[in-house]
Amino acid sequence: MSLPDRKAHFVTDLFVEELNDGTHRLTHDLIFYSAELRGYLKAPEGSVTDYASIPRAFWSLFPKDGPWKWAAVLHDGGYRRTLQTLMGQQVTLVKSLADKLFREAMSVNPRIDEDTAELMYRVVRRFGGRPYGGLGTLVSDKGTNVNS
């Protein structure tokens, strides 16, 4: 028996409060169903984001506070290793999957066209962050779960 084909979607909306340093703290969990990863991911309440999935050099083209900020919160969580399962287990994504999650999360927003999502994905693939390592459930590009 196969699982039903589920489309990626946000389960909750994004609720944040701005902090003095210009970053934002989630005041509620942000929950996303990833069809690619076949599961729910949660950026937990209290997580801090700067919406900076887009490298600074591209902020004039893609302002941090644009319609991609929901996707950027998940991407930041992927890079910072703060994403969780619905049960609260830490999920650590390899960089390529964090970047694909960013693209997938943008794809569900009707305000972001496919070409823009693809361009932004290519930018983060090429110029995105470096912070990897850590503990938790590692999900690789091959879909293999490895406890580190």
N, C-alpha and C positions, 0 to 999 in steps of 0.2 A: 504494500500500500504506500503510495507516495503522499507527501505532504501537499496541502493546497498551495497554489502559487500565490504568494503574498507580495504585495507591492510595498516598497519602502514608503514610510510616512512618519511624520512626527505625531506622537501620541499626546504630547503636552505642548503648551506654548512656552515661549521664553519670557521669564520674569526676572529682572535684574535690578540691582540698586547700584548707582555710580559711587565709587569710592574716591577719596581725596586725590589719589594719584592718577585718576583718569581710567583706571581699570573698572571692571564691573563684577559684582558678586551675584551668583544665582540665588534668588530668594525662594525658588521652588526647583524640584528636580526637572531637568529637561530629558524627556524620554523619546527615543527614536527607534523605530523598527527598521533594521537593515536587511533588505532582501539578499544582498550580496553575502553578508555574514550569517544570514538565517537566524537572526535573534534580535532581542531588544538590548539596547545600550542606554545607560543612564549617565548623564553629567549631573552629579548630585548637588543638591542644595548646598550652598556655601562655597562651591567651586568659584575660582576667580578667573576671569578671562580678560584679555585685552583686545579680542577680536582680531588679533594680528596674524592670522593664518596667511595673510597676504604680506609679503616682504615690503618693508618701508618704501623702497624705490617705486612701488606700484600703487601706493596709496592715492595718488592724484587721479589715477584711472579707476581704482576700486576702493573708494573710501571704506574705512574699517566698519563704519556704522551702516553699511548698505544692507540689502535684502539677504545677503549671504551670512549675516551674523549668526543665525541659528546653526548653520553648517560650521562656521568658524569656532563656535563653542565646542562642538564635538571634536573638531580637528585639534583644538588646543588641548582638550582632554586626552586625545590620543597621543599627542606629543608629550604631555606632562604626566601621563600614566595615572590619570584621575578617573577615567571611565570605569563604570561598574556594570555588572549584570543587575537585573531587577532584584536579585537576592542580596546585593551589596558586595559581591566578590569583585576584586580588582581585575580589570581586563587590560592587558598590555598588548598593543598592536605594533607590529613591525611598521616602519615608516611608510612603506608602500601601501599598506592597508589603511593607515591613518589618512593618507592622501586620497585613497579611493573612497573612503568614508566621506571625506569632505565633498568630493564630486557627487557621490550618491545623494548626500543630504541637500546639495544645491539643486539636484535634478527634480526634487519634489516641490520646489518653490516656483509657482507660475510666473513670478516676477524676474526669474533668471532664465535667459534663453540658453539653449544648448551650446551655442558657440562660446558664450561668455563663461559658462560652467567649465567647458573643456579648456579654454585659455587659462582660467584661474587654476585649474587642476595642474596644467603643465607648468605654471609658474611655481606652485608649491612643490611639485616633484623635483624641479630643478634647483630652486633656491630656498626650500623650506628648512626648518630647524634641524638641530643636531642632537638633541637630548634623548638618547636611547640607552637601554639597559634597565635594570630594576627588577622587581619581583612581581609575581602575579601570574595570571593565565596568559601565556603568550599565544597569539593567534598569528600564524604565518601566512604567506601568500598561498600556500598549498592547502590551507584550511585545517592544518594540523594543530591541535592543542598540545602545548608542551608546558609542563610546570617547571618554572625556572627556580 
